[in-house]
Amino acid sequence: MKKIATVLTAFLLTASLAGCGAKEAPAEEAPVSDNETQQETAAEETEIPSVQPETDSGKKLVVYFSCTGHTKDIAEKIADITGADLYEIKAAQEYTSDDLNWHDENSRTTHEQNDPDARPEIGSEPLSLEGYDTIYIGHPIWWGEQPRIMDTFVESYDFGNITMIPFCTSASSPAGNSGKNLAEHAGSGNWLDATRFAPGTSAEELREWIGSLKQ
């Protein structure tokens, strides 16, 4: 009987020691709910720094003013060849066919071209020149010169050291002093000599001209 009691006592003592030696799972190993996992993942994602694209440099721009579509056609071809962006100068008060009648001494354009100080208002959205290093700038020839709205445009911006390449369109009139006039009114930018193109000038001719430019 004593032998059985001794054995039983030893058994109970062993079980008690085993229970005292058991370890609890560390807190960091405790199960995490799906919601908490998503919150932690989202927090990690927001901590990743965003990478901003580098600013493009050396971009080209074609700026043009066109009423009959001839200058627009040339400008679009130049943009296609060079991969340049396009910007159209639009008059706040659109020119009508009567306004463009150079046979009429009282037409709007006659009055504007006879007044060197005329500055027609531009209706296009303001333009940012940031990143551009070359600008092709085109217009028709009116009364042997650039339209006065072109003076409005070049006086509205600082072209810095941007290479300015003036071009114009006309059936027969030469470029005259149009490029020189724009450079003087602008007071900034590195201006090349103006080039005159006939309406409908081919893309191949324009490509050869662009390739011949020495900037």
Secondary structure, DSSP 8 states (H G I E B T S, - for coil): -HHHHHHHHHHHHHHHHHHHT-----GGGS---HHHHHHHHHHHHHTS---------SEEEEEE--SSSHHHHHHHHHHHHHT-EEEE--BSS---TTTT-TT-TTSHHHHHHT-TT----B-S-----TTEEEEEEEEE-BTTB--HHHHHHHTT---TT-EEEEEEE-SS---TTHHHHHHHHH--SEE---EEE-TT--HHHHHHHHHH---
